[in-house]
Amino acid sequence: MKKHLKNLDYPLFIIIVLLSAIGLVMVYSASFVFAGMDPNIDNPSFYFNRQRMWLIVGAFVFLFFSLFSYRRIGQFIPIIIVVTLILLVAVLIPGVGVERNYATRWLGFGPLLFQPSELAKVAMLLYFAKVYTNKQDKLHNFNKGVLPPLILLGIIFGLIVLQPDLGTGASIIIACGMILLFAGIRITHLLVLGIAALAGVALLILGADYRMGRLTSFMDPFADPTGDGFQLIHSLIAIASGDLTGVGLANSVQKSGFLPEAHTDFIMAVIAEELGFLGVLLVIGLYFVFMFKGILIAKRAPDQFGRLLAYGITFQIVTQAMINFGAVSGLMPITGITLPLVSYGGSSMLITFFLLGILMNIAIKGNIARRTSHKEEDQSSYQLRNSHTVS
């Protein structure tokens, strides 16, 4: 325990604490008016209290997996994949999956809801990192080295899209694609896969009216201001109202019944309105620092599995953040993806802390390996100097 704490990656820890603290404060600010207007909720702090509870549980999850060797987690990959597939199928069974906002993405356990697509992130990152570590000598061969794991990814992606949740499925594909890139597959293979993925996403968008509606509303939200463009228009109003320093914490107008999902998908719009451009810059800056920190941890990982897993976790979280930023600002279509550590949501919070715990463990193992290596080098230098002195 002492050894692990001594080698803790404190910059990563500080980033996590700052984003979590900002999220907790902004969830309260973005939700207390909404909670107060809901006749089924008798406490304006309802969402804040739930977020605080998940944050405490998430902290214990983070601590546990920071100390639990990521190499041992690799032994449970088959079980995690099977459980993920079962839960993703269960969501699609009528009467089992919980429907909200015309999407069936949740399973209910009493008063709690769980989103299996969140577990799919863990399953695919672990699987891709492990399998491409073991296939290092076959990566030049597309059929034998690259293709087999992509079949499972396609099945997972298909099940998530059926919910429907194209945004989460796309973020998993991007993160797995980054693992492929850093595993060392041929660029030509990666380009072919990238083109195929983009073509597939385009077909999925063209094949569903609601996705086409989101695409057209993103391109021109004012063409349907009371329909598909409503949410984006009020998000843009919130951003414009914030100016440089914002209207002040808890003073957002748009969260008062105008901006849907203000405490979840569109919490960044409330941050922009209340804290202004400076607040937005702080949050985006923290994610950029996190990205560079994650890349550094990956480079310093003690083995290939840890390296690929660190890259996958880093880009999974960063990709989610970028998609969320893009949707809120009108630079990308609305996908329903939450902002990691900041948006309200229990499933997302726990899985994000789970992944961050693994990332921290990789950082700790890397720091221990580096310190051990430096000590051995110092001892070798000392012995060499002594041998010269004696002679």
Number of C-alpha atoms within 10 A of each C-alpha: 6 7 9 16 12 12 18 21 20 12 12 19 14 13 16 17 14 16 17 21 16 17 27 22 16 24 28 22 25 34 25 20 17 20 19 16 15 11 8 8 13 11 15 17 18 17 23 24 15 16 24 21 13 19 22 13 15 23 18 16 20 24 17 15 20 26 19 15 15 21 15 9 13 15 12 13 18 13 10 19 20 12 15 22 19 11 20 26 17 17 25 21 11 10 9 14 22 18 16 9 6 8 13 21 26 24 20 13 8 6 5 10 16 18 22 22 28 20 23 26 27 22 23 24 24 29 23 25 25 20 15 24 19 14 15 15 10 14 21 15 14 13 10 12 18 22 14 12 15 15 11 16 19 13 12 24 20 16 18 25 18 16 20 17 20 20 20 25 23 21 22 27 23 19 25 27 19 19 24 23 16 16 21 13 20 15 11 9 17 17 11 10 15 15 11 12 15 12 12 12 15 12 11 15 17 14 11 10 11 12 18 17 19 20 20 16 24 23 15 16 21 15 14 14 15 11 12 22 22 18 22 27 24 20 28 17 17 28 26 16 21 24 16 17 16 24 19 13 16 20 16 23 18 21 27 17 12 15 23 19 19 27 28 19 23 28 30 31 32 32 31 28 33 29 25 24 19 16 20 24 13 15 19 16 12 16 21 14 14 22 20 12 18 26 19 15 27 27 18 20 25 19 15 19 23 28 27 28 27 32 28 33 28 25 25 25 23 21 21 22 23 18 23 27 24 15 22 28 19 19 13 17 23 26 20 17 23 26 26 24 25 27 27 30 24 21 19 24 24 23 21 24 24 23 26 25 25 28 30 27 30 32 30 26 25 23 21 18 16 15 13 12 12 12 12 12 12 12 12 12 12 11 12 11 11 11 10 8 8 6 5
